[in-house]
Amino acid sequence: MFRINLHFVRVLFYVIFIVISPKISAQQIGLGGSILYNPQTESFAGGLRVEIPYKRISFIPQLTYYPSFNKISEYYLGVATHLDFMGTAKWKLYAIGMASYNRWSNYSSKPQLKAKPNNWDAEFGIGWTTRRCIRPFIEYRYNIKWRETNLGIGIIYTFRCSSRKKRGSISCPGH
Amino acid sequence: MITRKLNFTKLLLSISLAVFVFVTCKKDRIVDKPLKEYKSLTEYLDSKKQKEQEFIIDTPGKCPIIGLQGTQICPSKSTIMFTDKADSITYPYKIKLVELYTPKDMIYYQLPSVGSGTILTTAGELRIRAYKDSSELILRPSKLWSIVSMPGKSTVDGMKQYYGTTTNNLTDWTTNPVGDFGKTDTSYFGLIQKLGWIACDKDASSANSVTITFASTSDNLANVGIFIYIPSTKTIMQIKNFVSDKIPSGDDIKILAFGQDASNDFYFYYKKMTLGQNNEILDISLTKTKESDLTAKLDAL
């Protein structure tokens, strides 16, 4: 079951990459990390992501891991889509839609939840970020399966950004 | 102006979404829900259990008396007496009989075929009592009554007479059976030495045995009736304090647990499994059912 799910995720990544790769050559790919807090499970997580922008939409393959010191230990491997819908020359707000595979490591039998260790999840939410080469971001997402939210803050480093001297303060043309 | 309106709409949508998220959030994964509660099953089981049959013996030669399920007993007036005096008994006197032959009837009567923790192969359980008016009678010393027939589908050798002792409304079978049952192809017969509860059983225990501990994250099992049926030995076991008696390793067993909530709705759990070499812990969860389905499950054991 677990192998099949991972295979599915891998295929999903390949499909997205093949579809959008010809169109992203002129865009800046970003690499970032984040810290997340889920107030419902009272758990902290670390996240890694790659950001592949295309016009107002970005595809973000990402991994989020809630370590074992939490009440709920799990990881999510998925792809989010961001749609920029509001902003200025310096910042923007984006809507988030995400599908992911969830592995609940310290899963325990809770019949009332109909929970399993391997799950498919969907999330939606909202995010804020700047338009600079090194961009902080804040996201608030809602997990439909578990009916939980998570608040994340992080930083994205954008490759091939125009200014090498002041990456943190110069607006990035791709954004 | 149009941009302002659009931004306001987006902001309104965002706020609505945030409110929706806030309202629907759940902490189910870290907070356990309250366990489902059940009321005592005693009233329900008592309403379903085999009725005690009464026979008025008013003339000599009434032998055998025949129970509804085929039990045949030959009573004898000269072999019974009052508990506190040896006076002769005069006609008429009364015989009361309870017949338990099926797993369902033993479950309804809460009278499993386990004696002092030892599992027993059972061919049936009887309660035979004699009364003169309201006084319960006993067999005279060294006197016997004949059970002419206890019907059995596939009879086996080595069945013995296990007498039951009732303390605080709980009946347990003796660990030391006294007397044997003979058999034909379709029945058992024997001469019994005591009135009261008697079972046609034999020891089915094994040195290589395991136990099952029952737990639940969804149901309070305190008032749930949990029973194990072992088809190969025709053993019925009732779980007390959430831990089974010892069951031979490798046995195929059927587990049936059921409860009745305050609204008189029925909930049950059923599982067939083969025991391994180690003690097991079973996390069970009861689901709602109809009484007719529960009865069908009991009939199918």
Interface residues (C-beta under 8 A of the other chain):
Chain A: P39 Q40 T41 E42 K71 I72 F85 M86 L93 S108 S109 K110 P111 Q112 L113 A115 F124 I126 Y140 Y142 W146 R147 E148 T149
Chain B: N7 K10 S14 L17 A18 V21 T24 C25 K26 K27 D28 R29 I30 D32 K33 T217 S218 D283 S285
